[in-house]
């Protein structure tokens, strides 16, 4: 989105939310959370002042208004965003401002064809001398002369000139930039995502954020069998995901001892299931430290051998918390589409193995039994393995790349 050439930069950003409006008496707490997240998301762009305005938020940056608007596209809870220009709340002043706003938008569209158009007004100031429909006609009659390629169409026009009239000021806009929707990150509590370097787990984390979770991450690494490129890949994924919530923490767990122990003492077909049971135990302990209420995984039913109902039952039984699986019913193409949208796909496609590829069984069990898992673990020092891994875990705070 380029800066308008005729009227200068917008004055503010009008923010609309969707689901928050349905929260009844709790709506205020969701609005305050959204405001906090807006401040956090824009702090590296500009200082902003945010006002609550009858079902909307007005974001008034000190500078770089268009960059602030683009940054708000990644804030959960926001349905749409409109950079807007302000003027006195008077019909003639509104019409004078509306003409260059409209012309600037037309300059960005292909020329030589008909463009459908309408004016849509909303009045928060009921003392304003014109009703909304009257203001629509008043402005349209003054902006359309000389613009012969415009045709009024009230239903689904290509271009809508929006007007919001408030007691202190009126605002004119023409663009609606889609936000991610959902609920503000952090309003539904904390969760810990078991993050591999693949496509699915970053998407699962993003979907949990969209439903109001503040997500931390844990990854497992097995040097020397897995190199540093795998660790960097996971950190880069967290850096992209950090665009969508105020802060991000990654726990890096050494996993080599656990994997070699399982290799040497457990039935080969059960190796991957037993790896994941240990991961669930370690993640549960880390989650308790961070006051997380749930674990998140990228599991999709039937996608790989460890993701059958029986194997997921065996793995989930080792966790002390609810396990959220946002992608349970999704197929791979759906996950890939979301990964492209949120910016993680290219990183996930880097050819770096994760630790579950170490000592992979030739024929993994498809329908594992919990008693067989517990019998295999009885021959190991499970608590000792978990405790040593936790003591050597590295904690990283990772900031967004924007």
N, C-alpha and C positions, 0 to 999 in steps of 0.2 A: 504494500500500500504506500504510494508516494504522497508526499506532502502537496496539498492543494496549491495551485499556482496563482489563483485569483484572489483569495481571501485570507491567506496565511494559515497558520496552524489552528486547529480547534482549541476551544477554551477548556473543555472538560470531556470526560468519558462517562457516558450513561451506561450503567450496568443493570441488566435484567436478570432475575433469577427465576427458576421454575418451581422445583419441588419444595424449596424452603417456604414458599407461600402457603403450603398445605399443612404447616406444622402447628397451627393453632396457637395456644398459649406459649409454646416453646419456640415460636418463630424468632423472638428477639435474641435468644441465645445463639441460634443458627446464624442470624445476621451478624452478630458481633464476631462470631468465629470467622465468617467470610471476610469481614473487614480486617481482622488480624492477618488472615492469609493474603489479602490484597497488599497490605503494607509489606509483608515479608517478600512477596513475589516481586514487588517493584522497587525494593530498596536500592538495588544496584543501577536502576534506571533514573529515578527521580524521587524526591520526597513528595508524598501525596497527602492530600486531605480528603477524607471520605465522609460523606453525609448520607444519612438515611432519609429517603424521600418517598413515603407512601408506596411501598412495594418495589422501589428502585433504590439503587445506590448511585450517588454522584461522586465520581472520582476526579478530583481537581489537582493535577500535577503542577509542581512549580516549574517544570520544563519538560521537553521531549514528550509531548502529549501522545503523538502517534506511536512512539516506541512503548509507552506505558500501555496503550490500547492493545498492541500486539502481545505484550507480555501477559495480559489478563486472559488471553485465549487458553492458557494452561492452568487456570485456577478453578478447581472443582467447586460446584455450586453456581457458577455463572452460566446462564443460558445463552445470552447474547450481549454484544457490546456495540455501542455507537459513539464514535468521536463526534462531538457536537460543538456548535458555535452559539454564543450567547448574545442577547440583545435586550433592550428594554421590553417589558411585557405590554407592548402596545401593538395593535394590528398593523399599522403602517410600518413600524420598525421591523416587525417580523417579516413582512412581505419584502422589504428592502434587503434584508439579510438572505431570505430564501432564494432570491434570484441567482446570486453568485454561487451559493452552495449547490444549487441545481445545475448551473452551467459547468461547474467544475466536475461534477459527477458525469455529465454528458460528455465531457472531453475525454474521459477514460473509456467510453464505449465506442464501438465501430461506427463510422459515419456512413451516410448514404442509405439509411434504412429507417423505417418507422420504429419508434420506441414508445411502449405503453407506460402510463404514468398515473399517479394519483397523489393527493395530499392527504395525510392522516394526522389529525390533531388530537391532543389530549389535554384537558384542563385540570390541573390540581388547584387552580385559583378560580373558585366559582363566582368571584366578583368580576371576572373578566367580562367585558361588554358583549362578546360574541360567543354563541354556543359553538361546540366543536365542529359541527357540520357547516355552520355559517363561516367559521374561520377557514375551513377547507376551501370553500368556494371563493372567499375573499382573496386568499393567497393565490389560488390557481389562476384567477382572472388577472392577477398582476405579474405572475412569473411566465405565463405561456406566450404572450405576444412576441412575435419574431422567432419563436421556436417551432417552425412549421412541421418538423418531423415528430413532435410529441402528440400522442393521442391518449385521451383520458380513458382509463379502464379501471373500474373500482375493484374488480375481482382478479387477483393474482397478476398485478402489473409487473413489468420488468424493473421499474424504478418507483420507489415510494419516498416522498419527501415527508419526513416526520417532524412534528412540532410538539413540544411539551411546554405548556404555559404554567409557570409557577408564580407565587406571589412576588418573589424577589426578582425574577428574571424569566425570559423565555429562551428556549433552546431549539435549534434547528439542526437536523442531521439527515443523511441519506443512506449511510452504510449501516448494515447490521452484520457484525462479525460473529460467527458462531463460537460459543464457548463449549466446554466439555460436559456441562450439566452436572447431575449428581448432587452430592452433599459436600459441604466443606470438609477437607481432610482434618481429622482430629475430633469431629463431633460424635463419632460412634466408638471412640476409644482407640487403643493401640493394638497392633498386630505385628507379628514377626514372619517375614517371608523367607523360605528356604530357596535361595537364589542360585540356580546353576548358570552356566553360560549359554543356555539354549534359548529358544524362541518363547517358550510357554511361560516360564516363571516370571519374567519381567512383565508380561501382559497380565498375569494373575495379580501381581502387585498393583498394577495400574487400576485394574477393575476394583480391587479392594479399596484403594484410595477414593475412587469415584463414589463408593458407598459410605464414605465418611471415616475410613480407618486412617490413622497415622501409622505408616509402615516403616519398620526397621528391617534389616536384612542380615542373613547369615549365609555364608558360603563355606565350602569344605575343600581343602586342598591337600594333595598327597605328593609332596616332593620326596624323592627326585623323579617319581614316575610322571608327575605333571609339572610342567615348567612355569616360570613367572608370567608367561603370556596369558595363561588362564586366569591368574589373579588380576592382571591388568584389565582383561576383558570384563570381568565381573565388576570391578571398580568403575569402569567406563559406563556400564549399564546403569549402575546406581547414580552416576553423575547425570545421565539423561533423565532418569526417573525423578531426580531431585527437582526438576522443573515444576513438578506437580504438587509439591507439599513444602512446608516451611523449612524442614531440616531432615537430614538423612544420616543414619548410622549403619555401618557395615561391620559385622563381626566375621573375622576370617579364622576358621578353625583348622588346626592341623589334624589330618585324618589318616596319615600313613600307618601308624601303629595299629589303629583299629582295623584297617583293611588287611594288613598282613596277618593279624591275629585271626580274623575271619577266614582268610585264605587257608591258614594252616590247621584250623580246628573244626571248621564247619563243612557240611555237605556242599559240594560245588554248586548244585542247582539253586541253593538258597542264598548264595552270596549277595546278590543285589538287594534282595528283600532284607537281609540282615544289615547291610550297609545302611539302608534307609531307616531301619528301626533305631540304629544308633544315632543317626542324624536327628530323628524325632526326639529322642531323649535329650540330646545336647541342646537342641533348639528350645525344648520346653524349659530347661534350666535358664538359658539366656533370656527367654521371654519373661520368666518370673522376675529376673533382675531389672528388666525394663518396664515392668508393670503392663505387659501385653496380655490381652485377654484371649488371643487366638493365634494359631499358626496359619500360614498361607502356603499352598503349594501350587505348582503349575500342572498338576495331574489332570489328565483327560481320560475318561473311562475307555479302556481297551486300546489305547494308542501304542503302548509298549508292554512287554511282558510283566513288568512290575505293577501295571495299572489295571489289573483285573480286580473284580470285587473282592475275591479271596485275598489277594496280595495286599490291596489297600487296607483291608481289615487287619491283616497282620501288622502292617506298618503303623496304622493309626492307633493300635492297641498300646504301642510304646510311648505315645504322646500323653502328656498330662493335661493338655488343653484341647479345646475345640479345634478341629482342622478345617479350614475353609478351602474349598477347591473351586474357584470362580470359573474355571474352564472345563468343569467335569463333563458337560454335554456338548462342548464345542469340537468341531473337527479342525484339522490342521490348517486348512485354508482360512478359516475364520480367525484363528490365532495369528496367522501371517498377516492378514489384512489389518488387524489391530496393531501388530508390532510395527508395521510400516507407518501407520497413522501416528503412533506415539514417539517414533524415532529410535526404536531399539533394534529394528530388524537387521540393519547392516552390521551392527556390532555383534549381534547374536550369530551371524553367519561367518564370523571369523573362524578359521579352521584350528581352533584350540580345544583339546579334549577336556572334559570335566572328570572328576575323580571317580564317578561311577563306571567309567570305561576301564578302570584299573582291575586286572584279574577278573575280567568278565567271564561268567560261566559259558561253557559251550552250548548247553541246553538249559536255559533258566526255567525255574519252576513257574508254571502258569497258575496253578490253583494251590497256593501254599496253605499250610495248616499252622495255626498258632501254636499248638502243642509241639510241633516239630521245631519251630523257631525258638521256643523257650527251652527245649531240650538241648539245642545247639548252644544257646547262650549260657546254659548251666555249666558248660565246660570252659567258659571264659571268665575273666575278672571284669565283668561289665562295669561295675561302679568305678573300679580303678581306671579303666580305659576312658570312661566319660570324665572323671575328675581330672586326669592328666590333660586331656584335650581342652577342657575348660580353662585350666590354669595357663595354658600356652596360647589361648585365643587372643588375637589382636583386634583391637577396636579402632575403627577409622570413622572420622566425621567427614562427610563428603558434601561439597557444595554443588549447586547447579552449574552447568556449563553456559548458562545465559544470564 
